[in-house]
Amino acid sequence: MEIKTIGLASDHAGFALKQFVKQYLDEKGIAYKDFGAYTDESSDYADFAHPLGRAIESGEVYPGIAICGSGEGISITLNKHQGVRAALVWMPEIAHLSRQHNNANILVMPGRFIDNEMARSIMDEFLSTDFEGGRHLRRINKIPVNCNK
């Protein structure tokens, strides 16, 4: 995967894990842009997911990493953006397949259900796996909603 600047987003429930993600990225020398949340005070995931989704669509950042308590809410919100393929991942094998087969451009992790070491393994796999293309490209091209059909 060719990494640009990684976009980050979380709500309050994902804030602690996002702080670990920043540490991980700093250790790897990978640039990132944090779209929030900036504290662990109660917040709404959509307030941070939409700016990340727009930044992925515009090419400002690539890829993204997003976190909320279960990973579901932020994933659902991110996937409303036509240019986003956010994959909810809880183990390295899913990270691998989400990149290899689905060309996921945002890694979503469930902050309340994985620890830092699992997150590290997931990020290692996600960031080192390339899209396979071929038959998977045909499938990915069918994802965006086309209002003209």
C-alpha positions as CSV (number, residue, x, y, z in Angstrom):
1,M,0.0,0.0,0.0
2,E,1.3,3.4,-0.9
3,I,0.8,5.5,2.2
4,K,0.2,9.3,2.0
5,T,-0.8,11.0,5.3
6,I,-3.0,8.7,7.3
7,G,-6.3,10.2,8.4
8,L,-7.5,9.4,11.9
9,A,-10.9,9.7,13.6
10,S,-12.5,8.4,16.7
11,D,-15.2,9.2,19.2
12,H,-14.7,9.2,23.0
13,A,-14.9,5.4,23.2
14,G,-12.1,5.1,20.6
15,F,-10.0,8.0,21.9
16,A,-7.6,5.9,24.1
17,L,-6.9,3.4,21.3
18,K,-6.4,6.3,18.8
19,Q,-3.7,7.7,21.2
20,F,-2.0,4.3,20.9
21,V,-2.4,4.5,17.1
22,K,-0.6,7.9,17.0
23,Q,2.2,6.4,19.1
24,Y,2.5,3.5,16.6
25,L,2.5,5.8,13.6
26,D,5.1,8.1,15.3
27,E,7.3,5.0,15.9
28,K,7.0,4.1,12.2
29,G,7.6,7.6,11.0
30,I,4.2,7.8,9.3
31,A,2.5,11.2,9.0
32,Y,-1.1,11.5,10.1
33,K,-3.9,14.1,10.4
34,D,-6.3,13.8,13.4
35,F,-9.9,14.7,12.7
36,G,-10.9,14.2,16.3
37,A,-12.1,13.4,18.9
38,Y,-9.5,15.2,20.9
39,T,-10.6,14.1,24.4
40,D,-12.4,11.1,26.0
41,E,-15.4,13.3,26.8
42,S,-18.7,12.0,25.3
43,S,-18.9,12.8,21.6
44,D,-20.7,11.7,18.4
45,Y,-18.7,9.6,16.0
46,A,-20.3,11.2,12.9
47,D,-18.8,14.5,13.8
48,F,-15.3,13.1,13.1
49,A,-16.2,10.4,10.6
50,H,-17.6,12.8,8.0
51,P,-14.5,15.0,7.8
52,L,-12.3,11.9,7.5
53,G,-14.6,10.5,4.8
54,R,-14.4,13.8,2.8
55,A,-10.6,13.8,3.2
56,I,-10.3,10.3,1.8
57,E,-12.6,11.2,-1.1
58,S,-10.6,14.3,-1.9
59,G,-7.2,12.6,-1.7
60,E,-6.1,14.8,1.2
61,V,-5.3,11.7,3.2
62,Y,-4.8,8.0,2.4
63,P,-5.5,5.6,4.0
64,G,-7.6,6.2,7.2
65,I,-7.9,4.7,10.6
66,A,-11.1,5.1,12.6
67,I,-12.2,3.9,16.0
68,C,-15.3,3.9,18.1
69,G,-16.5,1.6,20.8
70,S,-17.8,-1.3,18.7
71,G,-16.5,0.1,15.4
72,E,-20.0,-0.2,13.9
73,G,-21.2,3.4,14.2
74,I,-18.1,5.0,12.7
75,S,-17.9,2.4,10.0
76,I,-21.5,2.8,9.0
77,T,-21.1,6.6,8.8
78,L,-17.8,6.4,6.8
79,N,-19.4,4.1,4.3
80,K,-22.0,6.7,3.4
81,H,-19.2,8.4,1.5
82,Q,-19.1,7.1,-2.1
83,G,-15.3,7.1,-2.2
84,V,-14.9,5.2,1.1
85,R,-14.5,1.5,1.7
86,A,-14.2,1.3,5.5
87,A,-13.6,-2.2,6.9
88,L,-14.4,-3.1,10.5
89,V,-11.5,-5.3,11.6
90,W,-10.9,-7.1,14.8
91,M,-8.1,-9.5,13.8
92,P,-5.1,-9.4,11.3
93,E,-6.6,-11.9,8.9
94,I,-9.6,-9.6,8.3
95,A,-7.3,-6.7,7.8
96,H,-5.4,-8.7,5.2
97,L,-8.5,-9.7,3.3
98,S,-10.1,-6.2,3.5
99,R,-7.1,-4.8,1.7
100,Q,-6.4,-7.7,-0.6
101,H,-10.0,-8.3,-1.8
102,N,-11.9,-5.1,-1.0
103,N,-9.2,-2.4,-1.3
104,A,-10.4,-1.0,1.9
105,N,-9.1,2.6,2.3
106,I,-10.1,3.0,6.0
107,L,-9.3,0.6,8.7
108,V,-12.0,0.6,11.5
109,M,-11.2,-0.9,14.8
110,P,-13.5,-1.6,17.8
111,G,-11.9,0.3,20.7
112,R,-13.7,-1.5,23.4
113,F,-13.0,-5.0,22.1
114,I,-9.3,-5.1,21.2
115,D,-6.1,-4.3,23.1
116,N,-3.1,-2.3,21.9
117,E,-1.1,-5.4,20.8
118,M,-4.0,-6.7,18.7
119,A,-4.4,-3.2,17.2
120,R,-0.6,-3.2,16.4
121,S,-1.0,-6.6,14.6
122,I,-4.0,-5.4,12.7
123,M,-2.3,-2.1,11.6
124,D,0.8,-4.0,10.5
125,E,-1.2,-6.3,8.3
126,F,-3.5,-3.5,6.9
127,L,-0.7,-1.2,6.0
128,S,1.5,-3.9,4.5
129,T,-1.1,-5.6,2.3
130,D,-1.7,-4.6,-1.3
131,F,-4.9,-4.8,-3.3
132,E,-4.9,-7.9,-5.5
133,G,-7.0,-6.4,-8.3
134,G,-8.3,-8.8,-11.0
135,R,-11.8,-10.1,-10.3
136,H,-11.9,-8.0,-7.1
137,L,-11.5,-4.8,-9.1
138,R,-14.7,-5.7,-11.0
139,R,-16.5,-6.2,-7.7
140,I,-15.3,-2.9,-6.2
141,N,-16.3,-1.0,-9.3
142,K,-19.9,-2.1,-8.6
143,I,-20.0,-0.6,-5.1
144,P,-20.7,3.1,-5.7
145,V,-24.3,4.1,-6.0
146,N,-25.1,5.2,-9.5
147,C,-28.2,7.4,-9.4
148,N,-28.5,7.3,-13.2
149,K,-29.5,3.6,-13.4
